Amino acid sequence: MAGYGTRADFTTYATAAGYVFPDGTTDAQKDAAMQRGSLVIDRYEPRFSGRRTGGFAQERAWPRTGATTYYGEAIPADVVPVAIVNASYEAAFLELTNPGSLSPVVTGNAAVKREKVGQLEVEYAASSSTSIADMIAMATPVVTTIEGLLWPFLVPVLPAIAVV
């Protein structure tokens, strides 16, 4: 599987952003991080307009046919916008320096709400939601740099009105 962009461009982007690769980082580690970073970006696919240009067999969410920006500008079917690639580089660097940080594992276990040890008693804030979707949303990190790069390509989410 290939990530968005190239290893050379990832290295150039990260260096220009002031990121420092850990000593001894190998090309294979960069490639793996780029793959994981691209998977993070592809999680936004339900919020991208259009559809995969190559259909269901296409490896990545981009390029897309019928995609537009938030402002209605058409995106050619053979183009992966630079901001999408750069967002994947941001995610890749985070994954390189902290593997798995952008893909938390969520379990439905009950969490401790109150704990007492001797005279000390602590109550933790806890969500009352038992919805798996809510727990995943609460556990998924929000990286504002990635969100900022992606927002022009996301479809506005409008409140739905149910008609009975």
SULPE-V704002 format. One record per residue. N is the residue number from 1. PSI is psi in whole degrees, -180 to 180 (* if undefined). Layout:
N/PSI
N/PSI
This chain:
1/142
2/146
3/177
4/144
5/-166
6/159
7/-43
8/-44
9/-35
10/-46
11/-44
12/-46
13/-50
14/-43
15/-44
16/-30
17/-4
18/10
19/145
20/120
21/139
22/145
23/137
24/7
25/127
26/164
27/-38
28/-38
29/-40
30/-44
31/-44
32/-41
33/-39
34/-39
35/-48
36/-39
37/-39
38/-37
39/-36
40/-45
41/-40
42/-18
43/-19
44/-3
45/-41
46/-19
47/0
48/146
49/167
50/-165
51/163
52/129
53/-39
54/12
55/-165
56/-23
57/-10
58/133
59/-43
60/165
61/-25
62/147
63/163
64/147
65/134
66/13
67/145
68/162
69/173
70/-33
71/5
72/8
73/132
74/139
75/122
76/146
77/-13
78/16
79/136
80/112
81/143
82/-39
83/-33
84/-46
85/-46
86/-38
87/-38
88/-33
89/-40
90/-47
91/-39
92/-42
93/-41
94/-41
95/-35
96/-43
97/-17
98/75
99/133
100/-4
101/-27
102/2
103/71
104/149
105/126
106/131
107/155
108/20
109/151
110/137
111/152
112/127
113/-39
114/138
115/134
116/126
117/109
118/-129
119/-16
120/128
121/132
122/135
123/128
124/148
125/135
126/149
127/143
128/-6
129/139
130/5
131/130
132/-41
133/-41
134/-42
135/-39
136/-44
137/-40
138/-29
139/-16
140/122
141/148
142/119
143/109
144/-32
145/-44
146/-47
147/-42
148/-38
149/-34
150/-27
151/-35
152/-10
153/4
154/143
155/133
156/137
157/115
158/148
159/140
160/148
161/121
162/130
163/126
164/*
